[in-house]
Amino acid sequence: MRCPFCGNADTQVRDSRPTEEHAAIRRRRYCPACGGRFTTFERVQLRDLVVIKNDGRREDFDRDKLARSIRLAMNRRHIEPERLDQLITGIVRRLETGGDTDIPSNVIGDEVMRALERTDPVGYLRYASVYKNFDSVQDFLDFVATKHHATQDTDTDDAA
C-alpha cells in the first residue's frame, strides 16, 4: 500500500482487526520512509456496480460517496459509528445482490431512505430533503404529512 504522505510503496501493517461485524478489516499502517501513520480498510466487493444518473450518465458506484451523504444526514445524531457502518454495509450488500449491476440512482436513494427511516427519523428527514429536492418549508410539511398519513393507514390496516 502506497503511503499517502510521501508516496513510498513499502508500508508496513502495524495492527489489523475486524470491523463492521467482521465485514471489513481495519489495518493501521506505518511508513518507514517518512514515519507517517494511516488507516486502510479492506472489504469484500461482490460486484462492480454502475450508477445510472437521472440524465442518463453512468458512473462507477462509490461506497465513500454513499457513506458521505448518509453521514451528512446523520450529523450530530446519537448513533454509534459502528451502527452507521453496518447500515452502509447493509445498503451496499442489498445493491450488490439485487440482480443487476446497472443501478438507477433513484433505486439507491430509495434504499437509503428505507434504511434511514428504520434507523433515525431526523436523519431520514434530512436525507429526504436533499433526495426529494425540497425547495420550501411547505415541501417538508407535505412530506411529513404524507408519511404520517401513510403510517396511520398502516396502523389502521394492522388493527383491522
C-alpha positions in Angstrom: 0.0 0.0 0.0 1.4 3.3 -1.1 2.0 6.0 1.7 -0.5 8.9 1.2 2.1 11.3 2.7 5.3 10.6 0.8 4.3 8.1 -1.9 6.6 5.3 -0.6 5.3 1.9 -1.9 6.7 -0.1 1.0 4.5 0.5 4.1 4.1 -1.9 7.0 1.0 -3.2 8.7 1.2 -2.5 12.5 -2.3 -3.7 13.5 -5.2 -5.5 11.9 -8.6 -6.1 13.3 -12.1 -6.9 12.1 -14.7 -4.2 12.0 -18.4 -3.8 10.9 -19.2 -7.2 12.4 -16.4 -8.9 10.6 -17.5 -7.5 7.2 -14.2 -5.5 6.9 -10.7 -5.4 8.2 -9.2 -2.2 9.6 -5.4 -2.0 9.1 -3.1 0.5 10.9 -0.1 1.2 8.7 3.3 2.8 9.1 5.6 4.2 6.5 9.3 3.6 7.4 10.4 6.3 4.9 8.5 9.3 6.4 7.2 7.9 9.7 3.6 8.5 8.6 0.7 6.5 10.1 -2.6 5.9 8.3 -5.5 3.5 8.3 -6.9 1.4 5.5 -10.0 -0.8 5.3 -10.4 -4.0 3.3 -13.9 -5.0 2.3 -15.4 -7.7 0.1 -16.9 -6.4 -3.1 -19.3 -8.8 -4.7 -19.7 -6.9 -8.0 -18.7 -3.8 -9.8 -21.8 -1.6 -9.7 -22.6 1.2 -12.2 -24.9 4.1 -11.2 -27.3 5.4 -13.9 -28.0 9.0 -13.2 -31.3 10.7 -14.0 -29.8 12.4 -17.0 -28.6 9.0 -18.4 -24.9 9.5 -17.4 -23.2 6.4 -16.0 -20.6 6.4 -13.2 -19.0 3.8 -11.1 -20.7 3.2 -7.8 -18.7 4.9 -5.0 -19.3 3.5 -1.5 -17.5 6.5 0.0 -19.9 8.9 -1.7 -22.8 7.0 -0.3 -21.3 7.0 3.1 -20.6 10.8 3.0 -24.3 11.5 2.1 -25.6 9.3 4.9 -23.1 10.7 7.5 -24.1 14.2 6.5 -27.8 13.4 7.1 -26.9 11.7 10.4 -24.6 14.5 11.6 -24.9 15.2 15.3 -27.5 12.4 15.7 -26.9 9.9 18.5 -26.0 6.8 16.6 -22.8 4.8 17.1 -20.3 4.9 14.2 -20.3 1.1 14.1 -24.1 1.1 13.6 -23.7 3.6 10.8 -21.1 1.5 9.2 -23.4 -1.5 9.5 -26.2 0.5 7.9 -24.0 1.5 4.9 -22.7 -2.1 4.5 -26.3 -3.4 4.5 -27.3 -1.0 1.8 -24.3 -1.9 -0.3 -24.9 -5.6 0.1 -28.6 -5.2 -0.9 -27.5 -3.3 -4.0 -24.8 -5.9 -4.9 -27.1 -8.8 -4.5 -30.1 -7.1 -6.2 -29.6 -8.8 -9.6 -28.4 -6.1 -12.0 -25.0 -4.3 -12.0 -26.5 -1.2 -13.6 -28.5 0.6 -10.8 -30.6 3.7 -11.4 -29.7 6.4 -8.8 -33.3 6.5 -7.6 -33.1 2.9 -6.6 -30.1 3.7 -4.4 -31.9 6.8 -3.0 -35.0 4.7 -2.2 -32.8 2.1 -0.5 -31.1 4.7 1.7 -34.5 6.2 2.5 -35.8 2.9 3.7 -32.7 2.2 5.8 -32.7 5.7 7.4 -36.5 5.6 8.1 -35.9 2.5 10.2 -32.8 4.0 11.9 -33.5 7.7 12.8 -36.4 9.9 11.9 -34.4 13.1 11.8 -31.7 11.7 9.7 -34.4 10.3 7.4 -36.0 13.7 7.0 -32.6 15.4 6.4 -31.7 12.9 3.7 -35.2 13.2 2.2 -34.9 17.0 2.0 -31.9 16.6 -0.4 -33.0 13.5 -2.2 -36.5 14.8 -2.8 -35.1 18.3 -3.6 -37.2 20.3 -1.1 -37.4 23.9 -2.0 -39.5 25.3 0.8 -40.8 24.7 4.3 -44.1 23.6 2.7 -42.2 20.7 1.0 -41.1 19.5 4.4 -44.6 19.8 5.8 -46.2 18.0 2.9 -43.6 15.2 3.1 -44.2 14.7 6.9 -47.9 14.9 6.5 -47.8 12.2 3.7 -45.6 10.0 5.8 -47.7 10.5 8.9 -50.9 9.7 6.9 -49.3 6.6 5.4 -48.3 5.4 8.9 -51.8 5.9 10.2 -53.3 3.9 7.2 -50.8 1.1 8.0 -51.7 1.2 11.7 -55.4 1.1 10.8 -54.9 -1.8 8.5 -53.0 -3.7 11.2 -55.8 -3.1 13.7 -58.5 -4.4 11.3 
